C-alpha cells in the first residue's frame, strides 16, 4: 500500500498499445464485505482489489473482531466473531471511508444499541445520510447523529414497503443488507440498479435470499431468518476503471484493447463518445465469473473528436455513471468545440475539474456544478497536488498521460484508494510513470 506522501512523475505524450484487463470493482467489493457480516459462517470473496479503501475496511472489520485472511492474490475469507466488539472500532480508518455506513444494515441484526464513527471518503461537499436514515427507520432502526458518531438503536425490525429518499447506491445496498435478515417481504422503490447494487443482490441470492426486480428501480426482498452457511462469491469488474482506460487511450491518441468491460454500465458513455467521433470495436458478450454480469472487450482507435451540442451529465443508472462523468473532462479537452459538463450531484467536485487548466486546458468554471471546456487543446506538463477525491485525482493523471513533457502528481493516496497498481499497469501498456519517494 502507498503512503499519502507518495508522488508520481509522468512523462506524457507516450502512445499506449496492447491489451489491458479491467480490474474488479472497489464499490462492488465494499458492498460484498458489508453483506458478508450477515453470514454466521466464513464467506470467501474472490476478485477483491488490493487498494487503500479495502485496507481501511479490513482495519475496521478486524478492530471489531472479524477475522480476515487473504488466501490468494485477490481472495479473502471473512469470518465473523460470535460477538462484535463495536466499542473497539478503528475510528481513524472509519473516518476515511464512506462505506462504513453499509455496515449498519448487517449490525442492526446483532446489536440493539451501538454507535459507529461518522463516515469519511472523498471530500466533495455535503453528503447526506438521509436515504440511509429514513430507510432504516422504516425497517425499525433509529439513527441519531451526534458530533462524532451515529447512534443506532433497534428493538424489533420489520419488513416494509418504502421509497428511497434519494437514488443512493450505498443506501440501497444498506437497506438490501438489512432487509435480507428480516423475515417477510420488503419492497424498496426508487432504487438505482447500479453495478454495485446488483452485485450485493447476486451475493444475497447466493446466500439464499430471494430478490425480485434485480436490474430495475423496484426491489422486492424476501428476507430469511438467518444466513449460516459457507459462501463463495466472485466480485465482478469495475466499469469506472474501463472508462479510465478508454479516456487514457483517447488522451494519448492510441489504439488500445480493454478487456472484461461491464458493458451494461458503459453503454451510454460509449454512445456519447461514438457521437463525438470515437472509433472503436466491441467483442461478443460473455459473462463475468459471478455468472451474471455481462462483459465485452473494447478496442479503442485514434479518433478526431468533436464536442456534443448538448450537455454531458450523470444520472442514476441507466444514465451516465456519476463516477464515469469526470473522465469526459480530459476527453473534452481533445474535442473540437465547446462542451458543457454538469456534475449536479456533488457541490464541489466540478471545482476540482479546473485543475486541468494547470496543464493548459481551456476550462471555465460556470458554477460549483458546471464547467465549460473548449478544445482541442494541446496539454503540457506541470506539477499538481492530487485533489482529495478519487475520480478528480484520476482524471488529472489521465490528462498528464496526454500532456507533452514531464508532470509531477503529488500525494497520490486518493488514486491508490481505488486503483490497484495503476502506475505499473499503465506502464505495461506504454505509459511512463515512476514513483517518487
C-alpha positions as CSV (number, residue, x, y, z in Angstrom):
1,X,0.0,0.0,0.0
2,X,1.2,3.5,-0.8
3,X,1.8,6.3,1.7
4,X,-0.1,9.6,1.3
5,X,3.1,11.4,0.6
6,X,3.9,9.3,-2.5
7,X,4.2,11.2,-5.7
8,X,4.1,10.2,-9.4
9,X,6.4,11.5,-12.1
10,X,4.7,11.2,-15.5
11,X,6.4,11.6,-18.9
12,X,3.4,12.5,-21.1
13,X,2.8,12.1,-24.8
14,X,3.6,8.4,-24.9
15,X,1.5,6.1,-27.1
16,X,-0.3,3.3,-25.3
17,X,-0.7,-0.1,-27.0
18,X,-1.5,-3.7,-26.5
19,X,-4.2,-5.1,-24.1
20,X,-5.2,-4.1,-20.6
21,X,-7.7,-6.1,-18.4
22,X,-10.3,-4.3,-16.4
23,X,-9.9,-5.0,-12.7
24,X,-12.7,-6.0,-10.3
25,X,-14.6,-3.1,-8.7
26,X,-13.9,-1.2,-5.5
27,X,-17.5,-0.4,-4.9
28,X,-18.7,-4.0,-5.5
29,X,-16.0,-5.3,-3.1
30,X,-17.1,-2.9,-0.3
31,X,-20.7,-3.8,-0.6
32,X,-19.8,-7.5,-0.5
33,X,-17.6,-7.0,2.6
34,X,-20.5,-5.4,4.4
35,X,-23.1,-8.0,3.3
36,X,-20.7,-10.8,4.4
37,X,-21.3,-9.7,8.0
38,X,-24.8,-11.2,7.8
39,X,-23.3,-14.7,7.5
40,X,-22.5,-16.6,10.6
41,X,-20.1,-18.9,8.8
42,X,-17.0,-17.9,6.7
43,X,-17.5,-16.1,3.4
44,X,-14.9,-16.4,0.7
45,X,-14.8,-13.5,-1.7
46,X,-12.8,-13.6,-4.9
47,X,-11.8,-10.6,-7.0
48,X,-11.1,-8.2,-4.2
49,X,-8.7,-5.4,-5.3
50,X,-5.8,-4.7,-3.1
51,X,-6.3,-0.9,-2.7
52,X,-6.3,1.5,0.2
53,X,-10.1,1.6,0.5
54,X,-10.1,-2.2,1.1
55,X,-7.2,-1.9,3.5
56,X,-9.4,0.6,5.5
57,X,-12.5,-1.7,5.6
58,X,-10.3,-4.6,6.7
59,X,-8.8,-2.5,9.6
60,X,-12.3,-1.6,10.7
61,X,-13.5,-5.2,10.5
62,X,-10.5,-6.6,12.4
63,X,-10.9,-3.9,15.1
64,X,-14.4,-5.3,15.9
65,X,-13.4,-8.9,15.9
66,X,-13.9,-10.1,12.3
67,X,-11.1,-12.4,11.0
68,X,-9.8,-11.6,7.6
69,X,-7.5,-14.0,5.8
70,X,-6.0,-13.4,2.3
71,X,-5.8,-16.8,0.6
72,X,-4.8,-15.8,-2.9
73,X,-3.7,-12.5,-4.5
74,X,-7.2,-11.2,-4.6
75,X,-9.3,-13.6,-2.5
76,X,-10.2,-13.3,1.2
77,X,-12.0,-15.4,3.8
78,X,-14.2,-13.3,6.1
79,X,-15.1,-14.9,9.4
80,X,-17.4,-13.0,11.8
81,X,-17.0,-13.3,15.6
82,X,-19.6,-14.7,17.9
83,X,-20.0,-11.1,19.2
84,X,-18.9,-7.9,17.5
85,X,-16.7,-5.6,19.6
86,X,-18.1,-2.3,18.3
87,X,-16.6,-0.4,21.3
88,X,-13.2,-1.1,19.8
89,X,-13.9,0.1,16.3
90,X,-11.0,1.8,14.5
91,X,-12.0,5.4,14.5
92,X,-9.1,6.6,12.2
93,X,-9.9,4.1,9.5
94,X,-13.7,4.7,9.8
95,X,-13.2,8.4,9.3
96,X,-11.5,7.8,5.9
97,X,-14.2,5.8,4.1
98,X,-17.9,6.2,3.5
99,X,-18.7,2.5,3.1
100,X,-18.8,2.1,6.9
101,X,-22.4,3.2,6.6
102,X,-23.3,-0.1,4.9
103,X,-22.2,-2.0,8.0
104,X,-25.3,-0.7,9.8
105,X,-27.6,-2.9,7.7
106,X,-25.9,-6.0,9.0
107,X,-25.0,-4.9,12.5
108,X,-28.6,-4.0,13.4
109,X,-29.4,-7.7,13.4
110,X,-26.7,-8.5,16.1
111,X,-26.6,-5.3,18.2
112,X,-29.7,-3.5,19.6
113,X,-27.8,-0.3,20.6
114,X,-24.4,0.7,19.1
115,X,-22.5,3.5,17.6
116,X,-20.2,3.9,14.6
117,X,-18.0,6.9,13.8
118,X,-19.0,9.4,11.1
119,X,-18.2,8.2,7.6
120,X,-15.4,9.8,5.6
121,X,-14.3,9.3,2.0
122,X,-13.9,11.8,-0.9
123,X,-14.1,15.5,0.0
124,X,-16.8,16.7,-2.4
125,X,-19.2,18.8,-0.3
126,X,-22.2,17.8,1.7
127,X,-23.0,14.1,1.6
128,X,-26.3,13.5,3.5
129,X,-27.2,10.1,5.1
130,X,-30.9,10.9,4.8
131,X,-31.6,8.0,2.5
132,X,-29.9,5.6,4.9
133,X,-31.7,7.1,8.0
134,X,-35.2,7.2,6.6
135,X,-35.0,3.8,5.0
136,X,-33.6,2.1,8.2
137,X,-36.2,3.9,10.3
138,X,-38.9,2.3,8.1
139,X,-37.4,-1.1,8.9
140,X,-37.4,-0.4,12.6
141,X,-34.0,1.1,13.4
142,X,-33.4,4.6,14.7
143,X,-30.2,6.6,13.8
144,X,-29.3,9.7,15.8
145,X,-26.4,11.9,14.6
146,X,-24.0,13.0,17.3
147,X,-20.9,15.2,17.0
148,X,-18.5,12.4,16.1
149,X,-20.7,9.3,15.7
150,X,-24.0,7.8,14.7
151,X,-26.1,6.1,17.4
152,X,-28.1,3.2,16.1
153,X,-30.9,1.6,18.1
154,X,-33.4,-1.1,17.2
155,X,-35.9,-3.1,19.1
156,X,-37.9,-5.1,16.5
157,X,-37.0,-4.9,12.8
158,X,-40.0,-5.4,10.5
159,X,-40.5,-5.7,6.7
160,X,-41.7,-2.5,4.9
161,X,-42.7,-1.1,1.6
162,X,-40.6,2.1,1.3
163,X,-39.4,4.7,-1.1
164,X,-35.8,5.8,-1.1
165,X,-35.4,9.4,-0.1
166,X,-32.8,9.7,-2.9
167,X,-31.4,7.4,-5.5
168,X,-28.4,6.4,-3.5
169,X,-26.3,3.3,-4.3
170,X,-24.9,2.9,-0.8
171,X,-28.3,3.5,0.9
172,X,-29.8,0.8,-1.4
173,X,-27.1,-1.6,-0.5
174,X,-27.5,-0.8,3.2
175,X,-31.3,-1.5,3.0
176,X,-30.8,-4.6,0.9
177,X,-28.4,-6.0,3.6
178,X,-30.8,-5.0,6.4
179,X,-33.9,-6.5,4.7
180,X,-32.1,-9.8,3.9
181,X,-32.4,-10.9,7.6
182,X,-35.9,-9.6,8.2
183,X,-38.3,-12.5,7.5
184,X,-41.1,-11.4,5.2
185,X,-41.3,-9.2,2.1
186,X,-39.6,-5.8,2.0
187,X,-40.1,-3.6,-1.1
188,X,-37.6,-0.9,-2.0
189,X,-38.7,1.7,-4.5
190,X,-36.8,4.3,-6.5
191,X,-33.6,2.2,-6.2
192,X,-30.7,2.8,-8.6
193,X,-29.9,-0.6,-10.2
194,X,-26.2,0.3,-10.5
195,X,-23.5,-2.3,-10.7
196,X,-22.6,-2.4,-7.0
197,X,-26.3,-2.7,-6.1
198,X,-26.7,-5.7,-8.4
199,X,-23.5,-7.2,-7.0
200,X,-25.0,-7.2,-3.5
201,X,-28.2,-8.7,-4.9
202,X,-26.4,-11.5,-6.6
203,X,-24.4,-12.2,-3.4
204,X,-27.6,-12.3,-1.3
205,X,-29.2,-14.6,-3.7
206,X,-26.3,-17.0,-3.3
207,X,-26.9,-16.7,0.5
208,X,-30.5,-18.0,-0.1
209,X,-32.3,-14.6,-0.1
210,X,-34.9,-14.4,-2.9
211,X,-34.9,-10.9,-4.6
212,X,-37.3,-9.8,-7.3
213,X,-36.6,-6.9,-9.7
214,X,-32.8,-7.0,-9.9
215,X,-31.8,-4.5,-12.6
216,X,-34.9,-2.4,-12.1
217,X,-35.8,0.5,-9.8
218,X,-38.0,-1.7,-7.6
219,X,-36.6,-4.5,-5.5
220,X,-38.6,-7.0,-3.5
221,X,-36.6,-8.8,-0.9
222,X,-37.9,-12.0,0.7
223,X,-35.9,-12.0,4.0
224,X,-34.7,-15.1,5.8
225,X,-34.3,-15.9,9.5
226,X,-30.6,-16.4,9.3
227,X,-27.7,-17.0,6.9
228,X,-25.5,-19.7,8.3
229,X,-23.5,-21.5,5.5
230,X,-20.2,-21.3,3.8
231,X,-20.5,-18.9,0.8
232,X,-18.1,-18.4,-2.1
233,X,-18.6,-15.5,-4.5
234,X,-16.8,-13.6,-7.3
235,X,-16.8,-9.8,-7.4
236,X,-17.2,-8.5,-11.0
237,X,-15.4,-5.9,-13.0
238,X,-15.3,-2.1,-12.5
239,X,-16.9,0.0,-15.3
240,X,-15.2,3.1,-14.0
241,X,-11.8,1.5,-14.5
242,X,-12.8,0.5,-18.1
243,X,-13.8,4.2,-18.6
244,X,-10.5,5.4,-17.2
245,X,-8.6,3.2,-19.8
246,X,-10.9,4.5,-22.6
247,X,-10.1,8.0,-21.6
248,X,-6.4,7.2,-21.4
249,X,-6.4,5.8,-24.9
250,X,-8.2,8.9,-26.2
251,X,-5.9,11.3,-24.4
252,X,-2.8,9.6,-25.9
253,X,-4.3,9.0,-29.4
254,X,-3.7,5.3,-29.0
255,X,-5.0,2.0,-30.2
256,X,-5.8,0.0,-27.1
257,X,-7.7,-3.1,-26.3
258,X,-9.6,-3.1,-23.0
259,X,-10.9,-6.5,-21.9
260,X,-13.6,-7.5,-19.4
261,X,-15.6,-4.3,-19.6
262,X,-19.0,-4.4,-17.9
263,X,-20.8,-3.1,-20.9
264,X,-24.3,-2.6,-19.4
265,X,-22.7,0.1,-17.2
266,X,-20.8,1.7,-20.1
267,X,-23.2,1.7,-23.0
268,X,-24.4,5.3,-22.8
269,X,-20.9,6.6,-22.2
270,X,-19.8,4.7,-25.3
271,X,-22.7,6.0,-27.3
272,X,-21.9,9.6,-26.4
273,X,-18.3,9.1,-27.4
274,X,-19.4,7.5,-30.6
275,X,-21.4,10.6,-31.4
276,X,-18.3,12.6,-30.6
277,X,-16.5,10.7,-33.3
278,X,-14.8,7.8,-31.4
279,X,-13.8,4.8,-33.4
280,X,-14.0,1.5,-31.6
281,X,-14.8,-2.2,-31.9
282,X,-16.8,-4.3,-29.4
283,X,-16.5,-8.0,-29.0
284,X,-19.2,-10.5,-28.3
285,X,-20.7,-10.5,-24.9
286,X,-19.6,-13.0,-22.2
287,X,-20.3,-13.4,-18.5
288,X,-18.2,-12.4,-15.5
289,X,-17.1,-15.0,-13.0
290,X,-20.2,-14.3,-10.9
291,X,-22.2,-15.8,-13.8
292,X,-24.4,-12.7,-14.0
293,X,-22.6,-9.5,-15.1
294,X,-22.2,-9.1,-18.9
295,X,-18.7,-8.2,-20.2
296,X,-17.1,-7.5,-23.5
297,X,-13.8,-6.4,-24.9
298,X,-13.4,-2.9,-26.4
299,X,-10.8,-1.8,-28.8
300,X,-10.3,2.0,-29.0
301,X,-8.8,3.6,-32.1
302,X,-7.2,7.1,-32.5
303,X,-10.0,9.4,-33.4
304,X,-10.8,13.0,-34.1
305,X,-13.5,14.1,-31.7
306,X,-16.0,16.9,-31.9
307,X,-17.9,18.4,-28.9
308,X,-21.6,17.4,-28.5
309,X,-24.2,20.1,-28.9
310,X,-26.0,19.1,-25.7
311,X,-24.5,18.9,-22.2
312,X,-23.0,15.8,-20.6
313,X,-24.4,15.0,-17.2
314,X,-24.8,11.9,-15.0
315,X,-28.0,10.4,-13.7
316,X,-28.8,7.4,-11.6
317,X,-28.3,4.2,-13.7
318,X,-29.1,3.6,-16.5
319,X,-27.7,7.1,-17.2
320,X,-24.1,8.1,-17.4
321,X,-22.5,6.8,-14.2
322,X,-21.6,9.6,-11.8
323,X,-18.1,8.1,-11.4
324,X,-17.6,8.0,-15.2
325,X,-18.7,11.6,-15.7
326,X,-15.3,13.2,-14.7
327,X,-13.5,11.3,-17.5
328,X,-15.4,13.3,-20.0
329,X,-13.4,16.4,-18.8
330,X,-10.0,15.4,-20.2
331,X,-11.7,13.9,-23.2
332,X,-13.5,17.2,-23.9
333,X,-10.1,19.0,-24.0
334,X,-9.4,17.0,-27.1
335,X,-12.8,17.6,-28.8
336,X,-13.4,20.3,-31.3
337,X,-15.8,22.9,-29.9
338,X,-17.3,23.7,-26.5
339,X,-18.5,21.0,-24.1
340,X,-20.7,21.7,-21.0
341,X,-20.3,19.1,-18.3
342,X,-22.8,19.3,-15.5
343,X,-21.9,17.4,-12.2
344,X,-25.2,18.1,-10.4
345,X,-24.7,15.5,-7.7
346,X,-21.7,16.9,-5.8
347,X,-21.4,20.6,-4.7
348,X,-17.7,20.9,-5.0
349,X,-16.4,18.2,-7.4
350,X,-16.6,20.4,-10.5
351,X,-14.1,22.8,-8.9
352,X,-11.5,20.0,-9.0
353,X,-12.0,19.6,-12.8
354,X,-10.4,23.0,-13.2
355,X,-7.1,21.6,-12.1
356,X,-6.6,20.5,-15.7
357,X,-6.2,24.2,-16.6
358,X,-2.8,23.9,-15.0
359,X,-1.9,21.6,-17.8
360,X,-3.2,24.1,-20.4
361,X,-6.8,23.1,-20.7
362,X,-9.3,25.8,-21.5
363,X,-11.8,25.3,-18.7
364,X,-14.3,27.8,-17.3
365,X,-16.0,27.1,-14.0
366,X,-19.6,28.3,-14.6
367,X,-20.6,27.5,-11.1
368,X,-19.9,24.8,-8.4
369,X,-21.6,22.2,-10.6
370,X,-20.7,23.1,-14.2
371,X,-17.6,23.5,-16.3
372,X,-17.3,24.6,-19.9
373,X,-14.4,23.1,-21.8
374,X,-13.1,24.4,-25.2
375,X,-11.0,22.2,-27.4
376,X,-9.0,20.7,-28.9
377,X,-6.1,21.9,-26.6
378,X,-2.5,20.7,-26.6
379,X,-1.7,20.0,-23.0
380,X,1.7,20.4,-21.3
381,X,3.3,19.0,-18.2
382,X,3.1,20.7,-14.8
383,X,3.1,19.9,-11.1
384,X,-0.2,19.4,-9.4
385,X,-1.3,18.2,-5.9
386,X,-3.9,15.4,-6.1
387,X,-7.4,16.6,-5.4
388,X,-8.8,14.8,-2.2
389,X,-11.3,12.8,-4.3
390,X,-10.8,9.6,-6.2
391,X,-12.1,10.4,-9.7
392,X,-10.9,14.0,-9.9
393,X,-7.5,12.8,-8.9
394,X,-7.5,10.1,-11.6
395,X,-8.6,12.5,-14.4
396,X,-5.5,14.6,-13.6
397,X,-3.3,11.6,-14.1
398,X,-5.2,10.7,-17.3
399,X,-4.7,14.2,-18.6
400,X,-1.0,14.1,-17.7
401,X,-0.6,10.9,-19.8
402,X,-1.6,13.0,-22.8
403,X,0.3,16.2,-21.8
404,X,3.7,16.9,-23.5
405,X,6.7,16.8,-21.2
406,X,7.1,15.9,-17.5
407,X,4.4,16.2,-14.9
408,X,4.6,15.6,-11.1
409,X,1.4,14.5,-9.3
410,X,1.7,14.9,-5.6
411,X,0.1,12.9,-2.8
412,X,-1.4,10.1,-4.8
413,X,-3.3,8.4,-1.9
414,X,-6.6,9.5,-3.5
415,X,-5.8,7.4,-6.5
416,X,-4.5,4.4,-4.5
417,X,-7.8,4.3,-2.7
418,X,-9.5,3.0,-5.8
419,X,-7.0,1.7,-8.4
420,X,-4.7,-1.3,-7.8
421,X,-1.1,-1.0,-9.0
422,X,-2.3,1.6,-11.5
423,X,1.2,3.0,-12.4
424,X,2.6,-0.4,-13.1
425,X,-0.4,-1.5,-15.2
426,X,-0.3,1.7,-17.3
427,X,3.4,1.3,-17.7
428,X,2.8,-2.2,-19.1
429,X,0.9,-0.7,-22.0
430,X,3.3,2.1,-22.8
431,X,2.9,4.9,-20.2
432,X,6.0,6.3,-18.3
433,X,5.0,6.7,-14.7
434,X,7.6,6.5,-11.9
435,X,7.1,6.7,-8.1
436,X,8.9,9.5,-6.3
437,X,9.5,8.8,-2.6
